[in-house]
Amino acid sequence: MGCLGVALVFAASGVALVFRGKLPLYRQRRFFTFGSAALPEVGRALYRRGYGFIAVAVFLMLGLLLTTE
């Protein structure tokens, strides 16, 4: 259960970082953009770090899925 909690915290943190990184585009009413090319430097770093957190959460959850009987 502890590993699941850690994975969920990583996932929630990653989603929050992606949202915070894309906030300048949302303020410009540009909701459907892909990638980090249109983001400012600070937003680009938050966006990439957020997806890194999400990737860690996915690997933790896959590990839980594979070890659960």
CNS distance restraints for C-alpha pairs under 8 A (distance, minus, plus):
assign (resid   1 and name CA) (resid   5 and name CA) 6.32 0.50 0.50
assign (resid   2 and name CA) (resid   6 and name CA) 6.29 0.50 0.50
assign (resid   3 and name CA) (resid   7 and name CA) 6.14 0.50 0.50
assign (resid   3 and name CA) (resid  60 and name CA) 7.31 0.50 0.50
assign (resid   3 and name CA) (resid  64 and name CA) 7.74 0.50 0.50
assign (resid   4 and name CA) (resid   8 and name CA) 6.14 0.50 0.50
assign (resid   4 and name CA) (resid  60 and name CA) 7.65 0.50 0.50
assign (resid   4 and name CA) (resid  61 and name CA) 6.89 0.50 0.50
assign (resid   4 and name CA) (resid  64 and name CA) 7.56 0.50 0.50
assign (resid   5 and name CA) (resid   9 and name CA) 6.17 0.50 0.50
assign (resid   6 and name CA) (resid  10 and name CA) 6.20 0.50 0.50
assign (resid   6 and name CA) (resid  57 and name CA) 7.87 0.50 0.50
assign (resid   7 and name CA) (resid  11 and name CA) 6.13 0.50 0.50
assign (resid   7 and name CA) (resid  56 and name CA) 7.51 0.50 0.50
assign (resid   7 and name CA) (resid  57 and name CA) 4.54 0.50 0.50
assign (resid   7 and name CA) (resid  58 and name CA) 7.48 0.50 0.50
assign (resid   7 and name CA) (resid  60 and name CA) 5.85 0.50 0.50
assign (resid   7 and name CA) (resid  61 and name CA) 6.44 0.50 0.50
assign (resid   8 and name CA) (resid  12 and name CA) 6.05 0.50 0.50
assign (resid   8 and name CA) (resid  57 and name CA) 6.76 0.50 0.50
assign (resid   9 and name CA) (resid  13 and name CA) 5.98 0.50 0.50
assign (resid  10 and name CA) (resid  14 and name CA) 6.01 0.50 0.50
assign (resid  10 and name CA) (resid  53 and name CA) 5.48 0.50 0.50
assign (resid  10 and name CA) (resid  54 and name CA) 6.37 0.50 0.50
assign (resid  10 and name CA) (resid  56 and name CA) 7.04 0.50 0.50
assign (resid  10 and name CA) (resid  57 and name CA) 5.43 0.50 0.50
assign (resid  11 and name CA) (resid  15 and name CA) 6.25 0.50 0.50
assign (resid  11 and name CA) (resid  53 and name CA) 6.33 0.50 0.50
assign (resid  11 and name CA) (resid  54 and name CA) 4.93 0.50 0.50
assign (resid  11 and name CA) (resid  56 and name CA) 7.97 0.50 0.50
assign (resid  11 and name CA) (resid  57 and name CA) 5.35 0.50 0.50
assign (resid  11 and name CA) (resid  58 and name CA) 7.84 0.50 0.50
assign (resid  12 and name CA) (resid  16 and name CA) 6.19 0.50 0.50
assign (resid  13 and name CA) (resid  17 and name CA) 6.14 0.50 0.50
assign (resid  13 and name CA) (resid  50 and name CA) 7.06 0.50 0.50
assign (resid  13 and name CA) (resid  53 and name CA) 6.97 0.50 0.50
assign (resid  13 and name CA) (resid  54 and name CA) 7.97 0.50 0.50
assign (resid  14 and name CA) (resid  18 and name CA) 6.18 0.50 0.50
assign (resid  14 and name CA) (resid  49 and name CA) 7.31 0.50 0.50
assign (resid  14 and name CA) (resid  50 and name CA) 3.93 0.50 0.50
assign (resid  14 and name CA) (resid  51 and name CA) 5.98 0.50 0.50
assign (resid  14 and name CA) (resid  52 and name CA) 7.25 0.50 0.50
assign (resid  14 and name CA) (resid  53 and name CA) 4.81 0.50 0.50
assign (resid  14 and name CA) (resid  54 and name CA) 5.11 0.50 0.50
assign (resid  15 and name CA) (resid  19 and name CA) 6.13 0.50 0.50
assign (resid  15 and name CA) (resid  50 and name CA) 6.28 0.50 0.50
assign (resid  15 and name CA) (resid  51 and name CA) 7.77 0.50 0.50
assign (resid  15 and name CA) (resid  54 and name CA) 7.21 0.50 0.50
assign (resid  16 and name CA) (resid  20 and name CA) 6.08 0.50 0.50
assign (resid  16 and name CA) (resid  50 and name CA) 7.32 0.50 0.50
assign (resid  17 and name CA) (resid  21 and name CA) 5.98 0.50 0.50
assign (resid  17 and name CA) (resid  46 and name CA) 5.60 0.50 0.50
assign (resid  17 and name CA) (resid  47 and name CA) 6.18 0.50 0.50
assign (resid  17 and name CA) (resid  49 and name CA) 7.14 0.50 0.50
assign (resid  17 and name CA) (resid  50 and name CA) 4.73 0.50 0.50
assign (resid  18 and name CA) (resid  22 and name CA) 6.19 0.50 0.50
assign (resid  18 and name CA) (resid  46 and name CA) 6.37 0.50 0.50
assign (resid  18 and name CA) (resid  47 and name CA) 4.56 0.50 0.50
assign (resid  18 and name CA) (resid  48 and name CA) 7.59 0.50 0.50
assign (resid  18 and name CA) (resid  49 and name CA) 7.88 0.50 0.50
assign (resid  18 and name CA) (resid  50 and name CA) 5.04 0.50 0.50
assign (resid  18 and name CA) (resid  51 and name CA) 6.95 0.50 0.50
assign (resid  19 and name CA) (resid  23 and name CA) 6.01 0.50 0.50
assign (resid  19 and name CA) (resid  47 and name CA) 7.72 0.50 0.50
assign (resid  20 and name CA) (resid  43 and name CA) 7.28 0.50 0.50
assign (resid  20 and name CA) (resid  46 and name CA) 7.13 0.50 0.50
assign (resid  20 and name CA) (resid  47 and name CA) 7.71 0.50 0.50
assign (resid  21 and name CA) (resid  39 and name CA) 7.63 0.50 0.50
assign (resid  21 and name CA) (resid  42 and name CA) 7.35 0.50 0.50
assign (resid  21 and name CA) (resid  43 and name CA) 3.98 0.50 0.50
assign (resid  21 and name CA) (resid  44 and name CA) 6.33 0.50 0.50
assign (resid  21 and name CA) (resid  45 and name CA) 7.51 0.50 0.50
assign (resid  21 and name CA) (resid  46 and name CA) 5.00 0.50 0.50
assign (resid  21 and name CA) (resid  47 and name CA) 4.93 0.50 0.50
assign (resid  22 and name CA) (resid  26 and name CA) 6.43 0.50 0.50
assign (resid  22 and name CA) (resid  39 and name CA) 6.94 0.50 0.50
assign (resid  22 and name CA) (resid  43 and name CA) 6.34 0.50 0.50
assign (resid  22 and name CA) (resid  47 and name CA) 7.02 0.50 0.50
assign (resid  23 and name CA) (resid  27 and name CA) 6.24 0.50 0.50
assign (resid  23 and name CA) (resid  43 and name CA) 8.00 0.50 0.50
assign (resid  24 and name CA) (resid  28 and name CA) 6.59 0.50 0.50
assign (resid  24 and name CA) (resid  39 and name CA) 7.53 0.50 0.50
assign (resid  24 and name CA) (resid  43 and name CA) 7.83 0.50 0.50
assign (resid  25 and name CA) (resid  29 and name CA) 6.42 0.50 0.50
assign (resid  25 and name CA) (resid  30 and name CA) 5.25 0.50 0.50
assign (resid  25 and name CA) (resid  31 and name CA) 6.90 0.50 0.50
assign (resid  25 and name CA) (resid  38 and name CA) 7.92 0.50 0.50
assign (resid  25 and name CA) (resid  39 and name CA) 7.18 0.50 0.50
assign (resid  26 and name CA) (resid  30 and name CA) 5.36 0.50 0.50
assign (resid  26 and name CA) (resid  31 and name CA) 5.61 0.50 0.50
assign (resid  33 and name CA) (resid  38 and name CA) 7.99 0.50 0.50
assign (resid  36 and name CA) (resid  44 and name CA) 5.58 0.50 0.50
assign (resid  36 and name CA) (resid  47 and name CA) 7.07 0.50 0.50
assign (resid  36 and name CA) (resid  48 and name CA) 7.93 0.50 0.50
assign (resid  37 and name CA) (resid  44 and name CA) 7.74 0.50 0.50
assign (resid  39 and name CA) (resid  43 and name CA) 5.64 0.50 0.50
assign (resid  39 and name CA) (resid  44 and name CA) 5.49 0.50 0.50
assign (resid  40 and name CA) (resid  44 and name CA) 5.98 0.50 0.50
assign (resid  41 and name CA) (resid  45 and name CA) 6.37 0.50 0.50
assign (resid  42 and name CA) (resid  46 and name CA) 6.44 0.50 0.50
assign (resid  43 and name CA) (resid  47 and name CA) 5.99 0.50 0.50
assign (resid  44 and name CA) (resid  48 and name CA) 6.22 0.50 0.50
assign (resid  45 and name CA) (resid  49 and name CA) 6.10 0.50 0.50
assign (resid  46 and name CA) (resid  50 and name CA) 5.95 0.50 0.50
assign (resid  47 and name CA) (resid  51 and name CA) 6.43 0.50 0.50
assign (resid  48 and name CA) (resid  52 and name CA) 6.25 0.50 0.50
assign (resid  49 and name CA) (resid  53 and name CA) 6.32 0.50 0.50
assign (resid  50 and name CA) (resid  54 and name CA) 6.29 0.50 0.50
assign (resid  51 and name CA) (resid  55 and name CA) 6.09 0.50 0.50
assign (resid  52 and name CA) (resid  56 and name CA) 6.34 0.50 0.50
assign (resid  53 and name CA) (resid  57 and name CA) 6.30 0.50 0.50
assign (resid  54 and name CA) (resid  58 and name CA) 6.22 0.50 0.50
assign (resid  55 and name CA) (resid  59 and name CA) 6.30 0.50 0.50
assign (resid  56 and name CA) (resid  60 and name CA) 6.20 0.50 0.50
assign (resid  57 and name CA) (resid  61 and name CA) 6.13 0.50 0.50
assign (resid  58 and name CA) (resid  62 and name CA) 6.05 0.50 0.50
assign (resid  59 and name CA) (resid  63 and name CA) 6.07 0.50 0.50
assign (resid  60 and name CA) (resid  64 and name CA) 6.27 0.50 0.50
assign (resid  61 and name CA) (resid  65 and name CA) 6.13 0.50 0.50
assign (resid  62 and name CA) (resid  66 and name CA) 6.17 0.50 0.50
assign (resid  63 and name CA) (resid  67 and name CA) 6.19 0.50 0.50
assign (resid  64 and name CA) (resid  68 and name CA) 5.97 0.50 0.50
